[in-house]
Amino acid sequence: MKISSRGDVAPFIVMDVMEAARREEAKGRDIIHMEVGQPASGAPRAAVAALKTAMDKGPLGYTVALGLPALRARIARLYQDWYGVELSPERVVVTAGSSAGFLLSFISLFDTGARVAIGDPGYPSYRNILKSLGLEPVRLETTLKNRFQPVPEDIENIDGLLVASPSNPTGTMLGKAELAALIERCAAQGVSYVSDEIYHGVGAGKPVSALEISDDVYVINSFSKYFSMTGWRVGWMVVPQSHVRRIERLSQNLFICASHASQVAALAAMECEAELEGHQKTYAANREVLIDGLPKAGFGKFAPPDGAFYIYADVSDLTDDSRALAAEILRDAGVAVTPGLDFDPVRGHKTLRFSYAGSTADMVEGVARLRRWFITRSS
């Protein structure tokens, strides 16, 4: 049968690395996972308990397309608590993970053929979702000087700009002045602005929400990172009031609603601050383990991250094929890491991403294995 060219997108390489690591584990090997940005802690205990209670009360069916009203109201209150932003719950849309938020945003904002800019290195699914929708991803080659973030001068001849702060894979983020300059430049040129804020709350730095600057933006967030609920596939987006009905119509037709069960758990998770803040202490400890240990293992060229839980390292002195190097490290060291090609198809063949979302014990062991591998490889 005929197939569509829109399906011809690149693989999400980190998922291939996860599968390779799974195969090694199936052989009985112990693998340290530094490839995926998945918190080791799991959903907060009270979230799991709340879901059990809800399931005992009766079946969980469809919710309204925009999400449980109580969850939307609680998310709106988060913006007051975290950023001092007064937000109407009506502008909050609960989604099937942040991935659904990106899909809804791109369909709502852009016609076929529109040019949407993303900074490289950046999350690979951005460009792949754009391509699958018949949109044109425009690569902005960011620099270490600008901490791998776009600058206003980059915004030319585009219809949209997607910015992540903190960023995946670099962990760098924009201050309020820098973020405002980007948003103002977009507004002046009629460019739609989409803000990926799924790493807010993770890391020592205090990120700025685009909603602190403008209401005329789309903001996407998720319960996967700060709330440690990756497999639950629940997130949210905030859109201008005038866009709510169009997003509702799209949600009704594309997804019906986010998982009712996940929404129940997410609402309870938002009251688990003490447990969640404990996770941040783990990430802080893990960050120090890698910042201290990676240079001793041959990976010393990186910008210390402001947020998220990644280190993005230049490995040009070790290879010009990061995918082959990652495979070698998995095979010989028993550590799974992600090739930079996932995040930057032009320069990523000389970079690796290390995730420190796991346990501190695993990070210590992972660094030790990398150091032994490096010594053996160099001898």
C-alpha positions in Angstrom: 0.0 0.0 0.0 1.0 3.6 -0.4 2.7 5.3 2.5 3.1 9.0 3.5 6.4 10.8 3.4 5.3 12.5 6.7 6.1 9.2 8.4 9.7 9.3 7.3 11.1 10.8 10.5 14.4 10.0 12.1 14.4 7.6 15.1 14.5 8.9 18.6 17.9 7.5 19.3 17.7 7.5 23.1 14.9 4.9 22.7 17.2 2.8 20.6 19.8 3.0 23.3 17.3 2.0 25.9 16.4 -1.0 23.9 20.1 -1.9 23.5 20.5 -1.6 27.2 17.5 -3.8 27.8 19.0 -6.5 25.6 22.2 -6.4 27.7 20.2 -6.7 30.9 18.3 -9.7 29.4 21.7 -11.4 29.1 22.2 -10.9 32.9 24.3 -7.8 32.7 24.0 -4.9 35.2 23.6 -1.7 33.3 23.8 1.9 34.7 21.3 4.1 33.0 22.5 7.5 32.1 20.7 7.6 28.7 17.2 8.6 29.6 15.8 11.5 31.5 13.6 9.4 33.8 13.5 10.0 37.5 14.4 6.9 39.5 11.9 7.8 42.3 8.6 7.1 40.6 5.3 8.8 41.4 4.8 10.3 44.9 3.3 7.8 47.3 0.2 9.8 47.9 -0.5 9.9 44.2 -0.6 6.1 44.0 -2.7 6.0 47.1 -5.2 8.5 45.6 -5.6 6.4 42.5 -6.2 3.2 44.5 -8.9 5.0 46.4 -10.5 6.4 43.2 -10.5 2.9 41.6 -12.2 1.4 44.7 -15.0 4.0 44.4 -15.9 3.1 40.9 -14.9 3.0 37.2 -12.8 5.7 35.7 -14.2 6.8 32.4 -13.7 9.7 30.1 -13.2 13.2 31.5 -14.0 16.4 29.7 -11.5 17.1 27.0 -9.8 20.0 28.8 -9.2 17.9 31.9 -10.6 17.4 35.4 -11.7 20.9 36.6 -10.0 20.3 40.0 -6.7 19.5 38.4 -6.9 22.6 36.1 -7.6 24.8 39.1 -4.7 23.3 41.0 -2.3 23.8 38.1 -3.4 27.4 37.9 -2.6 27.8 41.6 0.9 26.5 40.9 1.6 29.5 38.8 0.8 31.8 41.6 2.9 29.7 44.0 5.9 29.4 41.7 5.9 32.5 39.7 3.5 35.0 41.3 1.3 34.8 38.1 -2.4 35.0 38.5 -3.8 32.5 36.0 -7.4 31.6 35.2 -8.0 27.8 35.3 -9.9 28.2 32.1 -6.6 28.7 30.2 -5.2 25.4 31.5 -5.5 22.2 29.3 -4.6 18.8 30.7 -2.8 16.7 28.0 -1.7 13.2 27.4 1.9 14.1 28.4 3.8 17.1 27.0 4.1 15.3 23.7 0.3 15.8 23.2 0.8 19.4 24.1 3.4 19.9 21.3 1.1 18.2 18.8 -1.9 20.3 19.8 0.2 23.5 19.8 1.7 22.9 16.3 -1.7 22.0 14.8 -3.4 25.0 16.4 -0.7 27.6 15.5 0.8 26.6 12.1 -0.5 25.8 8.6 1.2 23.2 6.5 4.6 24.4 5.3 5.1 26.9 8.2 8.6 27.4 9.3 9.2 26.8 13.0 12.6 27.4 14.6 14.2 25.3 17.3 17.6 25.7 18.8 20.2 23.0 18.3 21.1 21.1 20.4 17.5 20.5 21.3 15.0 17.8 22.0 14.7 15.6 18.9 11.0 15.0 18.9 10.4 18.7 18.3 11.7 18.5 14.7 10.2 15.0 14.1 6.7 16.0 15.2 7.0 19.2 13.0 8.1 17.1 10.0 5.3 14.6 10.5 2.7 17.4 10.4 4.1 18.8 7.2 5.8 21.8 8.9 9.4 22.9 8.3 11.8 22.7 11.3 14.3 25.6 11.1 17.6 24.8 12.8 19.1 27.6 14.9 22.7 26.7 15.6 23.2 27.9 19.2 26.6 28.5 20.8 28.3 28.0 24.1 28.7 31.8 24.3 24.9 32.1 24.5 24.7 29.0 26.7 23.1 27.0 23.8 20.0 29.2 23.8 18.5 31.2 20.8 19.0 35.0 20.7 16.7 37.7 19.2 19.0 38.0 16.1 18.1 34.4 15.2 14.5 35.3 14.6 14.2 36.0 10.9 11.8 34.6 8.3 10.0 32.2 10.6 6.4 31.6 11.6 7.1 30.1 15.1 9.8 29.7 17.7 10.0 26.9 20.3 12.3 27.5 23.3 13.1 25.2 26.2 14.4 26.7 29.4 15.9 24.7 31.1 17.0 23.0 27.9 17.3 19.3 27.1 20.1 18.3 26.6 22.3 21.1 28.0 20.4 22.1 31.1 21.0 25.8 30.4 18.2 28.4 30.9 17.3 32.0 30.1 17.1 34.8 32.6 14.0 37.1 32.6 15.6 39.8 30.4 16.8 37.3 27.8 13.5 35.5 27.7 11.6 38.8 27.4 13.8 39.9 24.5 13.0 36.7 22.6 9.2 37.0 23.2 9.2 40.7 22.3 11.1 40.1 19.1 8.6 37.3 18.2 5.6 39.6 18.9 7.1 42.4 16.8 7.5 40.0 13.8 4.2 38.1 14.2 6.0 34.9 15.3 4.1 32.5 17.5 6.1 31.6 20.7 5.9 28.1 22.3 7.7 27.7 25.7 8.7 24.2 26.8 8.9 24.4 30.6 8.8 20.7 31.5 12.1 20.9 33.5 10.9 23.7 35.8 11.4 22.8 39.4 14.3 20.5 38.6 17.7 21.8 39.4 19.2 24.6 41.6 18.4 27.5 39.3 15.0 29.3 39.4 13.6 29.3 35.9 11.4 32.0 34.5 8.0 31.1 32.9 7.0 32.8 29.7 3.7 33.6 31.4 5.6 36.1 33.6 6.3 38.1 30.5 3.3 37.6 28.2 -0.2 36.0 28.0 0.2 35.7 24.2 2.3 32.5 24.3 1.7 28.8 24.5 3.3 27.1 27.5 3.8 23.4 27.8 4.6 21.4 31.0 4.5 17.9 32.3 4.2 15.8 35.4 7.1 13.6 34.1 10.1 15.4 35.5 9.5 17.4 38.8 6.6 15.2 39.7 8.4 11.9 38.7 5.5 10.5 36.7 7.0 9.7 33.3 5.0 6.6 32.5 1.7 8.1 33.5 1.7 10.3 30.4 0.0 13.4 31.8 1.0 17.0 31.3 -0.6 20.4 30.6 -0.5 23.4 28.4 -1.5 27.1 29.0 -2.9 29.0 26.1 -4.4 32.5 25.5 -8.0 32.7 26.5 -9.1 33.1 22.9 -7.4 29.8 21.9 -9.0 27.6 24.6 -12.0 26.5 22.4 -9.8 25.6 19.4 -7.6 23.5 21.6 -10.6 21.9 23.2 -12.0 20.9 19.8 -8.6 19.5 18.7 -8.3 17.6 22.0 -11.8 16.1 21.6 -11.0 14.7 18.2 -7.4 13.7 18.7 -7.3 12.4 22.2 -10.8 12.6 23.7 -9.1 13.3 27.0 -5.9 12.6 29.0 -6.0 9.4 31.1 -8.5 9.8 33.9 -6.4 7.6 36.2 -3.3 9.7 35.5 -5.2 12.9 36.2 -6.4 11.6 39.6 -2.8 10.7 40.5 -1.4 14.0 39.2 -3.8 16.1 41.3 -2.6 14.2 44.5 1.0 14.6 43.4 0.7 18.3 43.5 0.3 18.2 47.3 3.5 16.1 47.8 6.0 19.0 48.0 8.1 17.5 50.8 8.7 14.3 49.0 9.3 16.0 45.7 11.8 18.5 47.1 13.6 15.5 48.5 14.2 14.4 44.9 15.8 17.7 44.1 18.4 17.0 46.8 19.2 13.8 45.0 19.6 15.5 41.7 21.9 18.1 43.3 24.1 15.4 44.8 24.1 13.6 41.4 25.1 16.7 39.6 28.1 17.1 41.8 29.1 13.5 41.3 29.1 13.9 37.5 30.7 17.4 37.5 33.5 16.0 39.6 33.8 12.6 38.1 33.2 13.0 34.4 36.4 15.0 33.8 38.4 12.2 35.5 36.7 9.7 33.1 37.7 11.7 30.0 34.6 13.8 29.6 35.6 17.2 30.8 34.3 19.6 28.1 30.8 20.7 29.2 28.9 23.7 30.5 27.7 23.0 34.0 23.9 22.8 33.8 21.6 25.4 35.4 18.6 23.1 35.6 17.2 19.8 34.4 19.3 16.7 35.0 21.7 16.4 32.1 25.3 17.1 31.2 26.1 17.6 27.5 29.7 16.9 26.8 32.0 17.6 23.9 33.8 14.3 23.0 35.5 15.4 19.8 38.9 14.4 21.3 37.5 10.8 21.6 35.4 10.3 18.5 33.7 11.8 15.4 30.9 9.2 15.7 29.0 9.6 19.0 26.7 6.8 18.2 29.5 4.3 17.9 31.1 5.7 21.0 27.9 5.2 23.0 27.6 1.7 21.8 31.2 1.0 22.8 30.6 2.5 26.3 27.5 0.3 26.7 29.4 -2.8 25.6 32.6 -2.3 27.5 31.6 -0.3 30.5 28.0 -1.3 31.1 26.8 2.3 31.1 24.1 3.6 28.7 24.6 7.2 27.5 22.9 9.1 24.6 24.7 10.1 21.4 24.5 13.8 20.7 23.1 13.1 17.2 19.7 12.9 18.9 19.9 16.5 19.7 21.9 18.1 17.0 22.0 16.3 13.6 24.9 18.5 12.4 27.3 18.8 15.3 26.0 15.9 17.5 28.4 13.3 16.2 31.0 14.8 18.6 28.8 15.0 21.8 27.2 12.8 24.4 24.5 13.4 26.9 24.7 12.1 30.4 21.5 11.9 32.5 21.8 12.1 36.3 18.1 11.4 37.0 18.9 8.1 38.6 19.9 7.2 42.2 23.1 8.7 43.6 24.5 5.2 44.1 24.1 4.5 40.4 25.7 7.8 39.5 28.7 7.0 41.6 29.0 3.5 40.1 28.5 4.8 36.6 31.3 7.4 36.9 33.6 4.7 38.4 32.9 2.4 35.4 33.5 5.2 32.9 36.8 6.0 34.6 37.9 2.4 34.4 36.8 2.2 30.8 38.7 5.4 29.9 41.9 4.2 31.6 41.7 0.9 29.7 40.9 2.5 26.4 43.8 5.0 26.8 46.4 2.5 27.7 
